[in-house]
């Protein structure tokens, strides 16, 4: 069987797309993380520097409060403070209220000293002037003149530390840019390997080997669920093919008997000259077999059409009580000929369902025909219809020979016959399609059919259908949707 898979997986394959999307997502997250880390690092560095500058300004303010008016002691304190932070590039400036310089540290830049003080300077106000950053503080003491103090630093050191961090982050990002596609491809390969196994196994599937199944790893994930679902579908297909093969074999077997009988009758009639009565007898046998074949063919066609929904389901209101009483009146004469009482035991109150009257009539007719055929003389067949909650039930009860328990599971199999010899000799011949036709029609109407029986004690067939419910307009009705369940390939008579 030629492979349906391409020799190479294109770049547009699921594996390639997963790898690409994994790479793009990881790279996007990495870039965003690196940018966020840079912003956070810069904010942290400048925040820590500002806190230190604020602390220095507070120390100068305390010195002014404690040492004023000894300006030499105040300047000495400020000189000591500036010297202790000289390696960090700190600078300090003390000004009077009108901007006169009292003391300026050695490293204080001109851009800062040229900036005049303002009475609007608030406590610990941070100012950025070019590459310099300082805290300006106006100190107003009771009954004393106001002073302005500035404590600052060069931001070049901060920027250098930030640049070093950015280089490290960039190197990390470069490594991730190299590793991410490889990791993405590895993850894609690992993630799609079960899919590849499923595709390989599916490619090897052959209609002649209906036992092949997809591997289930037992992880319980979506791929296992997919494999189990496909395996279930393959099981259904295998069962369907098996049923179809069995159906063809059963149909061929069922058709072979009448054809052989017809051929034999014609060959005997043509073997030598015979009297007109003998020819008439042979033709009668051929006609009987032809009628049986015609009935069997019609049953097969009806069953196929019902299963495939080939005929539209009529949506009319059907009085099941009326259909049941008509069927009892029709079959009463046939029952009387065999000494069987066929009677109506249900209520006369109407019990309506939604559906096709002709198909439902055929269901009742098939059930009555079966009941009469397998009920001995002196027995009885009773038909009843009753409304139960939102359903309508039809029951056909007979006092016939009953059904053994081991036959019950296969009663609705096509061509299944409980006793072929008894079926052939009972009143009329059965092709084994009566009950499957009934089941197909009932399920198409959204109902169910069941049989309760005990060997030698008769049987009760129960058909349950949704009741007709009129809508507010009075012109339409609603029932639960009809069942779409497929029928088995073989059914009982």
HUKA-V180988 format. One line per field, one symbol per residue. phi: phi as a letter, one per 40 degrees, with the letter a starting at -180 (. if undefined). Layout:
phi = ???
This chain:
phi = .ccccccbccccccccccccccccccccccccccccccccccccccccccccccccccccccccccbcccccccccccccccccbcccgcababbcccgcccabcccccccccccccbccdbcfccbbbfcbbabbacbbccfbccbbbbbaacccccccccccccccccccccccccccccccccccccccdccccccccccccbdcbcccbccbcgcgcccccccccccccccccccccccccccccccccccccccccccccccccccacbcdccccccccccccccccccccccccccccccccfcbcccbccbccccccccccccccccccccgbcbacbcccccbcbbibccccccdccccccccccbbcdgcabbbabacbfcbbbbbbbbbccgbcdccdcbccccgcbcadccccccdgbbcgbccccdcccccccgbbbabbabdgbgbbbbbbbcccbccccgbbabbccccbcccccbbcc
